Amino acid sequence: MTKVHEGRLVLPTREDEVAAAGSEFIGGPIGRHARLGGHWLHPVRVVALTAIGMFALGMVQKLPCYNWAWFRGAGSQYTHACYSDIPHLFVARGFADGLTPYFDRIPGDMAYLEYPVLTGLFMEVASWLTPGGGSMQHREQMYWMANAGMLMACAAAIAVCVARTHRNRPWDALLFALAPAFALTATINWDLLAIALTAAGMLAWSRGRTLLAGVLIGLATAAKLYPVLLLGVLFVLCWRAGKWRAFGAAALGAAASWLVVNLPVMLFAWEGWQKFYTFSQERPIDFGSVWLLISQRTGNPLADANTYATGLTLLLCAGIGLLTLTAPRRPRFAQLAFLVVAVFILANKVYSPQYVLWLIPLAALARPRWRDFLVWQACEVMYFLGIWLYLAYTTSGDKHQGLPPEGYQLAIAVHLLGTLYLCAVVVRDILMPERDVVRRDGSDDPSGGVLDGAGDVFTLPDVLRGQRHEEPEQRVEWGAARGG
């Protein structure tokens, strides 16, 4: 039997009825006496190859746009549901003209590139790989292809990191690799870079390499803002477990790596550097958000959307912190990471279709159950189709071809409810740890690193009872003492 770390490999076809049913296409659930070890095609490689294959299918889905729809008016790219920011911003953000992001001013309404520094570097590298000759349409196509190749490498890295984070459960990463929303949204924007760095940071943390984990989270934050939320998760978990040294190393590493990447641009191109932050602050409510739904239904433009979004985010994060300090067993790192990123997206002024990518790897680690995952993915696919059909409707003039506002509002509600459903299931697993499929084999927190099996130092119920732990309790396995 193949061994991974301390326990046996968890096989989804033996513990998940949906996975077992799906396996009938390839011969059915794996047998009790099947030989699992000794083959070069081990689970991590299978997951990585599957992710690459799904990414390639997503590229095929974009073919109508690649061939002509990106270049012949707005409507066709929406009716074919193959829109991507990448070819459009090649021209609109000055890459086609050789302008340097943040340093050179861009003609038009957007004076500077509105992305964080590491994403800007990614975009610039892709422009270096784009041939300079030929028509502008050809150059836009090649720019998209260069980005797609780099993003495919990011997708493979995410798959490998997710497969290795829970040592005994590499097959859970198939949830990411086979996610329909992953294939559909992978090349809309540049999100996979930040997701890959975040996944690598979580893998490093699971191995107890706290400083490296912080460095990777800091780099991820230099590509997208949301990964910094993981430091808040680690703060609360380390507070409960008394692991302040581990948290300090991670926080220091994150601050240092973020500063190393950002400082040169901050010093020499301050106005361009701050564009991402000012744009995020000034951006009005936009597609997919609960605030757009409220605004359209009530006719109120919600001028104070920033205040509402920030207040709701802080309130929900405080609720997650309270849940962490009161739960009967310390929540797993992946569970809280999923919840905090989910509430950040749900409360945001915009819920772009590619934001689902932020959640898919976290969902695979937080709730590796195919039924719940597929319910959520179905909601996201419905929204993916809904937003493009709505944009087709709004750009078709008097023809009104596509989805009217009422239909789009229903699509928004469906994908918000789908995300809330998965959040509710994760919260239930935290409050009822016996329902957590990851802990059924006796594991505590496979992605927790120094937190895995650690005792508690601080919980709110103990404080209310007047109890206080001066030192961490002995290390524990799920339900059983293990000795310090």
Secondary structure, DSSP 8 states (H G I E B T S, - for coil): --EETTEE---HHHH-HHHHHHGGGGTSS--TT---SS-SS-HHHHHHHHHHHHHHHHHHHTHHHHHTGGGS-SHHHHHTT---HHHHHHHHTSTTTT--TTTS--SSS--S--S-HHHHHHHHHHHHTS-S-S-HHHHHHHHHHHHHHHHHHHHHHHHHHHHHHSTT-GGGGHHHHT-HHHHHHTTTSSHHHHHHHHHHHHHHHHTT-HHHHHHHHHHHHTT-SGGGHHHHHHHHHHHHHT-HHHHHHHHHHHHHHHHHHHHHHHHH-HHHHTHHHHHHHH----TT-HHHHHHHHH----TTHHHHHHHHHHHHHHHHHHHHHHSSS---HHHHHHHHHHHHHHTSS---GGGHHHHHHHHHHH---HHHHHHHHHHHHHHHHHHHHHHHHHTSGGG--S--HHHHHHHHHHHHHHHHHHHHHHHHHHHSGGG-GGGTTS-S-TT-GGGTT---S--HHHHHTT---SS----EETTEE---
